[in-house]
C-alpha cells in the first residue's frame, strides 16, 4: 500500500509559504487611556464582525441582548447594521470606523485599534487582525484569523474555525466542531466535547507542537509537518482518530481498557513502542517504496477494536501508552 504523499506534499508547501510570511513582528502601537463605547440592541443569535490591520480583539459573552463595543486606545468606532429591519433588534452588525476616519467608503478594516466586545452568548463572531492577539469567551460560533498573533478561546459552544500564520492556538472547556490551523505555531485543545455525532476536531500545523487533552470527540484528524503531537484521554466508541506527520514524535496516552484498531504506515526508521497487549495481523511487510524510502504497514487490535486509530509517519517515534 502506498503512503499518502498528496497530503504530505501539501504540508511541505505550507511550510515553505509559512517560512516566507511567519516572521513579521507585531508593530509597536502607541496607546492612550481614552475609551470610546457604543451599544445596540440585538437578537440573541446576532452575527458580529470586526477587522483591524493592527490591534488586539477581545470578545466576551453575556446575558444581555445587546452588543457593546469599546475601543480601548481612543479609536473612534461605530456599530453599523448590515440587516434591513432597522425597527427591530439587529441581527447582523459590523464594527466600523467612526468620526469620518474611514479611508475609503468600502474599507472594512481599522488601520490600528484595540477593540473589546460584549455580545449575547448565542452570537456568531467573525474576527480578523493582521497583527494582534484574539481572545474569545462564551459565545456560540467563532471564525477568526490573525497573521501575526495568538488566538485563545474559552467556553465556546458551536462551530469554530481558527487560522493564524505566526501564532499559537488555544481552545479550552468548549463544545462543538473545531477547525484549527497555524503555520508557525502550536495548537492546544483541552476539555472539548462534541454536540453531536457529526462534530469533530481537525488540526493542522507546520513546525509546531500539538497537544490534545481530554477530548470527547468522535472524529479527530491531525496533520503536522514536524514537531511533537500528544493525545491524552479516552477514545469514543466507534470514533475515528487520524494522525499524520512527516517527522517528529507521536504520543498517545490512553486508558488501560481502551479498545481500538490500529492502522499505521511507518517509515523504515520509525520506532514504534506500546505497552498495550496488541494482536497483530499476519502481514507486517513493507507495503510500498517511494523516493522517501520504504514504508511498513502495521495492523493491530487492542480489545474488541471499537475505535479506529490511523497513523502515518515518515521519521520519528510512535508511542502508545496505557495511563
N, C-alpha and C positions, 0 to 999 in steps of 0.2 A: 504493500500500500504506500502510495507517495505522500510525502509531507505536504501540508497545505501551504505552498510557498506564496500564493497570491496575498494572503493576509500578512505574512511576514514581510514581503516586499513593500506593501503599503506602509507598514510601521517604520521601515527604514527610510522611506521617502518623507514621512512625518518628522523623523529625527533630523534629517537634513534641513527641512524647512524650519524646524524649531531652532536649530543652531544659528540660523541667519537672523531670526526675529526675536529670540527669547532673552536677549541680554541688554535691552534698553532700560536704563534705570528710571525710577519714578522721578519726575522733575520736582524741585522744591517749589512749594506754593505758599505765598505769604498769607498768613491767617489774620483775621481780626475777630473781635468778640461780638460784633453786631449780628443779630439774628433776624431773619425775615420769615414770617409764618403765614400760611394760607390754609383755609379749611373749606370743605364742601361736603354736603350730604350725598350719600351714595347708597347703592344697593349692597346687600351682604356679599354678593359674588362679583363685585366690581373688578374690572381689569385696569391696572395702573402701569404706566411705563415711564422710565426715566433714562436719559442718555447724557453722559458727560464725557468730555475728552480727557480731562484730568480731574480726579476727585474721588472721594470715598462715598459709598452709598450704603445707608443703613435703613432697614425696614423692620418694623415690629407690628405684630398683630394685636388687636384689642377688641373689646366687646361692642364698641360704638359702630353704627352705620354711618361712618364719617371718615373722610381722608384728611389727615393733617400733614402738610408738607412744610419742612423747615430747612432753610439754608443756614448753616452754622458759621459761614465765613462772610456773610454780608451780601451774597449774590441775590439780586432781585429775581424772584420766581413767581409763577402763576400756575393755577390749576386749570387746564384747558380741556373742555369736554370734547370727546370725539363721537358722541352719540347725537341723536336728533331730538329726543324728547326732553327739551330743556325745562319743562314744567314739572318733571319727575326727578327723583334722585338719580344721580349719574350712574351709568353702567360701564362707562369707559372714560378714563382720564389719562392725560399726559402732563407731566411737569414740564413747563416751558419757561423761557426767559421772560422776565417782566421788565417794566420800566424802559421799554424801547431798546433793549440790549440785544435783540436778535440780529445777527449779522446778515441774515437772508430770510425772506419770508418762509422758505421751506426748510430752514435749518432746524434740526431736531435735537442737536446735542449742545450742551453748555460747553464753552471753551474750558472753563475751570469752575468747579463748585463742589462743596461737600454738602450732601443733602440727606436729611432724615425724613422717614415717612412712618406714620401710624395709619394702619389700614384695618378693615374688618378681617377677621380670621379666615373668612371664606374667599378672600381676594386672590386674584391671579396677578402675578408681578412679572414684569419684563424689565430687566436692568442691563445697562451696558456702560462700561467705562474702559477707556484705552489705557489709563494709568491710575490705578487706585484699587482699594480693597472693597469687597462687598460682604455685607453681613445681613442675614435674614432670619427672623424668628417668628414662629407661629402664624404661618399663612398656608393657603391651600396649594397653590401652584407657583413654581418659580422657573423662569427662563432667564439665565444670567450669564454674562460673559465679561472677561477682563483680559486685556492683552498683557498687562504687567501688574499683577496683584493677586491676592489671595481671595478665595470665596469660602464663606463659612455659613452653614445652615443648621438650625436647631428647631425641632418640633414642627416640621413641615408635614402636611398630611395629604399630599396629592402627587401630581406629576412634576418631576424635577429634571431640568436639562441645564447642565453647567459646563462652561468651556473657559479655559484660561491658557494662555501661551506661556507665561512665565510666572507661575504661582502655585500655591498649594490649594487643594480642595478638601474640605472637611464637612461631613454630614453626620448629625447625631440625633438620636431619640426621635426618629421620624418614621412615617409610613407612606406607602405608595409605590411608584415606579421611579427609577433613577437612571439617568444617563450622565456620566461624569467623564470629562476628557480634559487632560492637561498635557502640553508638550514638554514643558520644562520644570515640572514639579511632581509632588507626590499626591496620593489620594488616601484619605482616611474615612472609613464609614463605620459607625458604631451604633448598635442597638436600633436596627432598622427592621420593620416588619412590612409585609405586603397587605394591601387592602382587598386583594382578590387573586385568583389563580393565574391571571394574565400578567400580574405585576412581576417585576424583577429588577435586577441591577446590571448595568453594562458600564464597565470602567476601562478606560484606555489611557496609558501614559507612556511618554518617551523619556527614558532616563530617570525615572522616579520610583519611589517605593510605594507599594500598595498594601494597605492594612485593612482587612475586613474583619470586624469583631462583633460577634453575636448578631448575625443577620438571619432573620426568619423569612427567607425569600425562596420561592420555588424555582427561580431561574436566575443564575448568576453567570456572567461572562466577563473575563478579564483579559485584556491584551496589553502586553508591555514589550518594549524593545530590550531594555536591560534594567537591572535593579532587582530588589527583593520583593517578593509577593508573599503575604501571610494571610491565611484564612483561619479564623478561630471561632468555633461554635458548632452548632448542630447542623444536620442535614435534613431538609424537608422530605417527607415521604413522596416518592416519585419526582423529586427535584432533579434539576439538571445543572451541573456546575462545569464550566469550561474555562480552563486556564491556559493561556498561550504566551510564550515568550521566546526571544532569540537566545538570551543569555541571562543568567542570574540564579537566584535561589528561590524555589517554591516550597513553602511550608504550609502544611495543613494540620491543625491540631483539632482532633475530633473526639467526641465522647467514645468511651471504650466499647460501647454496644452499638456503634454505628454500623449501618448496613448499606453497602454500595457496590456498584460495579465500576471497575477502573479500566479505562481505555487510554493508553499512553503511547505517543510517538516520541522517542527519545534519541538524541544524537549519540554516537558511539562513545563519547567521553562523559556522558551524563551519569552521575551517581544517583542511584535510586535506593532509598532506605525507608523501612517501615517497621513498626513493632506490632502491626495488625497481623492476625493469622489469616493470610490471603490464600485462596485457592486459585492457582494459575492455570491458564489454558495450556494445551499441549504445544501449540505453535508459538514459540518465542524467538523466531529467527528474524534476521534483517529483512525488512519488507520493501526497501527501495533504496536506490543510490542516486545522488544528485551531485551538483558542483560543490555542495557543502559537506559531502561525505555520506556515510551510511547512516541508516536510522533503524532502531529496533522498535518493533511493535510489541507492547506488553498488554495482555488482557488478564484481569484477575478479579476475584469477587471476595467481599467480606460479608459474612452473614447471608441473608437472603438476596442481597443486591437490589434493594428497593429504590436507591438513588443511583444516578449516573455521574461519574466524575471523569472528565476528559482532559488530558494534559498533553501539551505539545511544547517541547523544549529542545533547543539545539545544543546549548552548552550550559553546564551548571549542575545543580543538585535539586532533586525532588525528595522531600521528607514528609511522610505521612505518619503522624504520631497519635497515640492514644493519650487522652488527658483525664 
